[in-house]
C-alpha cells in the first residue's frame, strides 16, 4: 500500500490557505490596516523594474519611499463621486488607504524613474 505524499499534501494545504486568505482580504478588506496592491518585480542587467497595480488611483494620491533595502508605496483609492443617488450591486475593488512594503534584492539601488501607465505605477530602480 502506497504512503501518501505528506510533503505534497502539506504544500497543497498551504496553497489553499493562501488562496483563502487572499479571497478574504479581497472580499472583505483588512480590519487591521490598509489593503495591499499586487506587485510584479523584474530584474534586468541594469535595473529593477517594479510594477504596482493601482487602477483608479490618482498620481497625487501615491507616495513612494525608498531606504534601508525596502521600498514603500502608500496612498489612497478614493470612492467614486456620484452626481446622483445610486444602488450598489457590487463592490470588489478595495478603497481607502493602501500600503505595500517590498524588500528589495541585495544590492544598492537608486530610484531612476516613476511612471503612471495603464492603471499601474511603474518604478525603475537603477542598480549602482
Buried (B, 14 or more C-beta within 10 A) or exposed (E): EEEEEEEEEEEEEEEEEEEEEEEEEEEEBEEEEBBBBEBEBEEEEEBBBBBBEBEEBEEEBBEBEBEEEEBEBBBBBEEEEEEEEEEEEEEEEBBEEBBBEBEBEEEEBEBEEEEBEEEBBBBBBEBE
